Amino acid sequence: MLDQQITKTIPSNVSLIEIPVIRNKKICFIRAKEKVAEEKRSYLRSILIIIGDELITTNFADTVVLLAEIQKFERGNKQNFYTSVERHDGDVNLKLKLTEGHIYISTVEALAIINMYKLSLQGVSLTRIIEEELMLTAEMIAGYLNENKMLNKKG
């Protein structure tokens, strides 16, 4: 069962890193990176998207889906789960659905999100995220960020 895979705590060798992507819209990646001292390697265990205080994606697969929607948004698709396309005065914007309300993402911001995602994958192995993703809850992430004084910091 999926809920059995969710860990109760974040392992001590895993650190969560908040990566600001679009600061004025409070769009960030939360990257869970595992360091294995014996192997002298780092593994990506999860990467999620957060906007403000709302966790948008809860697992790596959902993050990949949202990023694909962002990458291809100018074409539009009524079956998109996270986004819809808004056209106004010749401009095309991506409307990203939140629990309460929405935000708009421009073409340039969409490109920046995709580029930041690619950059955030550098220097870590993706093997473990594919084989054994660390399943995190919003509460675990908030607790970790709060404990490490990373929550609501000015940037």
N, C-alpha and C positions, 0 to 999 in steps of 0.2 A: 504494500500500500504506500502511496506517495507520502501520506502524513507520517508514516513510520521513518521515512528518510530524513525528515526535518530534525536537525540536531537541536538539543535544548540550550546549548551554550556554544559560543564561538571558541574553537580550539586555540590554545595558547600560541601555537605557531602560525596562526592565521591573523593577518591584520586587514582591517577594512580601510580603504583609502578613498576619500571623497575627491573626485576629479571635476572641478567646475568646467562646464562646457559653454553655456550661454549664461553669463552672470546676471544680466538684467532680467532674465526670465527664470532665474534660479534652477536651471537645468543642470543636473550633475549625474555623473556615473558613480556608482558605489562599486569598487573593485575589491574582491576578497582575494588576497594573495597569501599563499602558503609558502613558507620558507622551510626547506628540508636541509638542515645543517650537514648531515652526513653526506648528502649528495651535492652540496653546494649549488643547489638549484632553487628556483622559485616557480611555483605553479599557480596558474589562475584557477580559482575554485568557484568563482561566481562573478558576474558583472551585471549590475542592475541599473535601472534609470529611475532617478528621483527628481521630482519637480516641486520645489518648495519643501513642504513637509509630507508630500504624498509620494509613496512608493508606487511607481507606474508599472514596472515589470517585477515579477517575483521569482523569475528563474531565467537562465541563460537563453532557453528557447524563445521565451516571450521577448527578451531583449533583441534577439536576432530578427524576430517578426516585426517589431516596432521599427527597428533600423531599416529593414527592407521597405516598409511603408514610407519612411522618411526619404529614403534614397530614390524611390520611384514616384514620389507624390505628384509630380506635374501631370502625370498621365491620369491620375484619379482612379478610384475603384470604390464602388458602393459597398463592396464586401470587406473593406478594411475594418479591422477590429478597433484600432486605436485612433485612427485619423480619418478626416474627410477633407476634401478640397473645396476651397472657397475662391471664387473668381469675382474680382471687383475692379472696375475701370481698367481692365487689361492686365491687372496683376493677379498672380496665382499665389495663394497662401495655403498653408497646411493648417487645418484646425485640429489641434490635439485635445482629445476629450479627457477631462479630469473628473474626479468624483463629483465635485461641485464646480460647474462652469467649464471653461476651456481656455487655451491660449493659442495664439497664432504664431506660426513659424514661417519665416520668409525663405526664399530659395537659397540665399546666402547662408542663413542660419542652418538650414538643412545640410548644406555642404559642410559647414563647420562641424556639425554633430557627427557626420560620417567620418570626417578626417580625424577628429579627436578620438573616436572609437578605434580607428586603425592605429593611431599613435599609442593608445592605452594598452594595446595588446603586445607592444614591443617589449622584449626582455623577459618574457615569461612563457612557460610551456602551456599549451592549451590541452594537453593530454588529460589531465585530471578533471577539467571542467566538462569534458565530453563523457568521460567514463564514470566519474563520481562527483557530480556537482554538489557543493555545499549548499544545502537548502536553508535559507535565512528567512526569518519573519521580519516584518516592519518593526516590531517591538525590539527584536534583537539588534537590529541595525541602529535604531534610535538610542537604545541603551549603550551600545558600544561608542557611538559618536558622542553621546553626552558624557560618558565616563572619560573619554579622551579629549574633552573640550573642543570637539570639532563641530558640534551642532550650533547652528545659527551664528557662526563666526562671520565677521565682516570680510569681504573679499572683493 
